[in-house]
């Protein structure tokens, strides 16, 4: 595959600031995830600055341990326009290593109370030795659309009884 990123876009019936607030809350990420791999946030602090580290508890049947944890580093933070993070691992000795892929959400106004949200998974910086172990992308493009639909549900105002 020559392509080194995949994206999906969806228009939300809420302002970009509301969508951004959901994305900046790591506690929502398991519910947003379109793959089903993210289980829970190990860190609950809102994402507020580039360089911030947050961890996610994961599960994947194809992973050697099944259950594992990833470390994420905020790489893009431009409220309410863009947020993104690099994913990696804690080496157990205080070193964090990032694999070279990034999750990025770009948000643009699409009307007075709507936002167009684009989710991009980019693996262009992944070194060859990791590409030899992991096929990229490690999921189908439908997982990005699933994530955007989950995010739209979370960002929607609570229904009234």
C-alpha positions in Angstrom: 0.0 0.0 0.0 1.5 3.3 -1.1 -1.0 5.4 1.0 0.3 6.2 4.5 -2.9 7.7 6.1 -6.6 7.1 6.1 -9.3 9.6 6.9 -13.0 9.8 7.4 -15.3 12.9 7.7 -18.7 13.3 9.2 -20.9 16.4 9.9 -22.1 16.7 13.5 -25.2 18.5 14.6 -23.3 20.2 17.4 -20.7 23.0 17.5 -17.0 22.2 17.2 -16.3 23.3 20.7 -18.7 20.6 22.1 -17.0 17.9 20.0 -13.5 19.1 21.0 -14.5 18.9 24.7 -15.5 15.3 24.3 -12.2 14.5 22.5 -10.2 16.3 25.2 -11.6 14.0 27.9 -9.7 10.7 27.9 -12.5 9.1 29.8 -14.6 9.2 26.6 -12.0 7.5 24.4 -13.1 3.9 25.0 -16.7 4.8 24.0 -15.4 6.7 20.9 -13.1 3.9 19.7 -14.4 2.2 16.5 -12.1 -0.9 16.8 -13.3 -2.0 20.3 -9.6 -2.2 21.4 -9.6 0.7 23.8 -11.0 -0.5 27.2 -10.5 2.4 29.6 -8.5 5.5 30.2 -5.8 5.0 32.9 -5.5 8.8 33.1 -8.5 11.0 33.7 -7.0 14.5 33.4 -8.4 16.5 30.5 -6.0 17.0 27.5 -4.8 20.6 27.9 -1.3 20.9 26.4 1.0 19.6 23.7 3.4 17.0 25.2 0.9 15.8 27.8 1.0 12.0 28.3 -2.1 9.9 28.8 -2.5 6.1 29.0 -5.2 3.8 27.7 -5.9 0.2 28.8 -6.3 -1.9 25.6 -7.3 -5.4 24.6 -6.6 -7.1 21.3 -6.9 -10.9 20.7 -3.9 -10.6 18.4 -1.6 -8.9 20.9 0.9 -11.2 22.7 -0.5 -10.2 26.1 -4.2 -9.7 25.1 -4.5 -6.9 27.6 -1.9 -4.2 27.3 -1.5 -0.5 27.8 -0.5 2.3 25.4 1.0 5.6 26.1 -0.3 8.6 24.1 1.5 11.9 23.8 -0.6 15.0 22.7 1.0 16.3 19.5 -1.6 18.7 18.3 -3.9 20.9 20.5 -5.6 23.8 18.9 -9.0 24.2 20.6 -11.6 23.8 19.1 -10.0 23.2 15.7 -7.6 20.2 16.1 -6.4 17.6 18.5 -4.1 14.6 18.0 -1.8 12.2 19.7 1.0 9.8 19.0 0.7 6.3 20.4 3.5 4.3 21.9 4.6 2.2 24.8 6.3 2.5 28.2 9.5 0.6 28.1 9.3 -0.1 31.9 12.4 1.9 32.7 11.0 5.4 32.4 11.5 5.6 28.6 8.5 6.1 26.3 8.7 5.0 22.7 6.3 6.1 20.1 5.7 4.0 17.0 5.3 6.9 14.5 1.5 6.8 14.0 -0.8 9.6 15.0 -4.5 10.0 15.5 -5.8 13.4 14.6 -9.2 15.1 14.6 -9.8 18.3 12.6 -12.9 20.2 13.4 -14.4 23.0 11.2 -17.7 24.9 11.6 -20.3 23.7 9.1 -23.0 26.2 10.2 -24.1 28.0 13.3 -24.5 24.8 15.3 -22.7 22.1 13.2 -19.2 20.9 12.8 -17.4 18.9 10.2 -15.1 16.5 11.9 -12.3 14.6 10.1 -10.5 11.8 11.8 -7.1 10.9 10.3 -4.9 7.9 11.2 -1.4 8.6 9.8 1.4 6.1 9.9 3.9 7.9 7.5 6.5 8.2 10.3 6.5 4.5 11.3 10.0 3.0 10.9 10.4 -0.1 8.8 11.2 -2.4 11.7 7.7 -1.7 13.1 6.1 -2.0 9.7 7.7 -5.4 9.4 5.8 -6.5 12.5 2.5 -4.6 12.1 0.5 -4.2 8.9 -0.7 -0.7 8.4 -3.3 0.3 8.9 -4.1 -2.4 11.5 -7.8 -2.0 10.9 -10.2 -1.3 8.1 -11.4 2.2 7.2 -14.9 1.4 8.6 -13.4 1.7 12.1 -12.8 5.5 11.5 -16.4 6.0 10.5 -17.5 3.9 13.5 -15.4 6.2 15.7 -16.9 9.3 14.2 -20.5 8.0 14.7 -19.7 7.1 18.4 -18.2 10.6 18.9 -21.3 12.2 17.4 -23.5 10.3 19.8 -21.4 11.3 22.8 -21.3 15.0 21.7 -25.0 15.2 21.1 -27.1 16.9 23.7 -28.8 14.6 26.1 -32.3 13.6 24.8 -35.2 15.1 26.7 -37.9 12.9 28.3 
